[in-house]
Amino acid sequence: MKYKVIFLITLLMSLAACSSVPLKGDVTLKGDNFGPTEMSATRNIGIKSHATYSIVSELPDGSIFKGELQSEHKSLTMFSNDGRSMKCNFEINDTKKGFESGGTGSCTTSEGQELNVKF
């Protein structure tokens, strides 16, 4: 019974460590609003002081961009399956706590679409 409790606690802690942080915002192109973006930052299991995140963004047209970022870095370039790119810069409120501490971000796709997000 003792081992079941320890296993359950470990499992719950692991799931909490992998929680996803939603990033909310809109996509624009030359001032025209194309709608909301679905973006998330999921902490990967690893050394807490150098947390890495999987960033995924889905644009209103269905395009999906993916990339990896270490929490102490502020920018990354994500790629879609068809080879397009999106450069993002993030301002994380507390880099030691990562995306969970909140912040803002701005991204630009290789086609010129702009995203501004808050988390």
C-alpha positions in Angstrom: 0.0 0.0 0.0 2.9 2.4 0.9 4.4 1.9 -2.6 1.0 2.7 -4.3 0.8 6.0 -2.4 4.4 6.9 -3.4 3.7 5.9 -7.0 0.5 8.0 -7.1 2.3 11.1 -5.6 5.2 10.7 -8.1 2.7 10.4 -11.0 0.8 13.5 -10.0 3.9 15.5 -9.6 5.1 14.4 -13.0 1.8 15.4 -14.6 1.9 18.8 -12.9 5.5 19.4 -14.2 4.2 18.8 -17.8 1.3 21.2 -17.6 0.7 23.4 -20.6 0.6 27.2 -20.4 -1.8 28.8 -22.8 -0.6 31.9 -24.7 -3.6 34.0 -25.9 -3.5 36.4 -28.8 -4.5 37.4 -32.3 -2.9 37.1 -35.8 -2.7 40.2 -38.0 -1.3 40.8 -41.5 -0.7 44.4 -42.6 -3.2 45.6 -40.0 -6.0 43.2 -40.8 -7.1 40.9 -38.0 -7.2 37.2 -39.0 -8.5 35.9 -35.7 -7.2 34.3 -32.5 -4.2 32.0 -32.3 -3.9 28.8 -30.3 -0.4 28.7 -28.7 0.9 26.8 -25.8 4.2 26.3 -23.9 4.6 22.8 -22.3 7.4 22.3 -19.8 9.5 19.3 -20.6 10.7 17.1 -17.8 14.3 17.8 -17.0 16.5 19.9 -14.8 14.3 22.6 -13.3 17.0 25.4 -13.4 17.3 24.9 -17.2 13.7 24.1 -18.1 12.9 23.5 -21.7 9.5 24.1 -23.3 7.8 22.7 -26.3 6.1 25.6 -28.0 3.2 24.9 -30.4 1.2 27.5 -32.3 -1.9 27.0 -34.5 -2.9 29.9 -36.7 -6.5 30.6 -37.8 -5.7 29.1 -41.2 -4.8 25.7 -39.6 -1.0 26.2 -40.0 0.9 24.6 -37.1 4.4 25.7 -36.0 6.6 23.9 -33.4 9.8 24.7 -31.6 11.8 24.2 -28.4 13.0 26.9 -26.0 15.0 27.0 -22.8 13.4 29.3 -20.2 16.5 31.5 -19.9 16.4 32.3 -23.6 14.0 34.8 -25.0 13.6 34.0 -28.6 13.2 31.0 -31.0 12.4 30.1 -34.5 9.6 27.6 -35.0 8.8 25.7 -38.2 5.7 24.3 -39.9 5.6 20.9 -41.6 5.7 22.6 -45.0 8.9 24.5 -44.2 7.6 27.9 -43.2 9.1 29.7 -40.2 7.9 31.9 -37.4 10.3 33.9 -35.2 9.2 34.6 -31.7 10.5 36.8 -28.9 9.2 36.4 -25.3 9.4 38.5 -22.2 9.0 36.1 -19.3 8.1 37.7 -16.0 10.4 35.4 -14.0 12.9 33.3 -16.0 13.5 31.0 -13.0 9.8 30.2 -12.9 9.4 30.0 -16.7 6.3 30.6 -18.7 4.2 29.7 -15.6 5.1 33.2 -14.2 3.4 35.0 -17.1 4.6 37.4 -19.7 4.2 38.5 -23.3 5.4 37.5 -26.7 5.5 38.7 -30.3 6.0 36.5 -33.4 6.3 37.0 -37.1 5.8 34.3 -39.8 7.9 34.1 -43.0 4.7 35.4 -44.8 4.6 38.5 -42.6 1.8 37.5 -40.3 2.2 39.0 -36.8 1.1 37.5 -33.5 1.1 39.2 -30.1 0.3 36.9 -27.1 0.0 37.2 -23.4 0.4 34.4 -20.8 
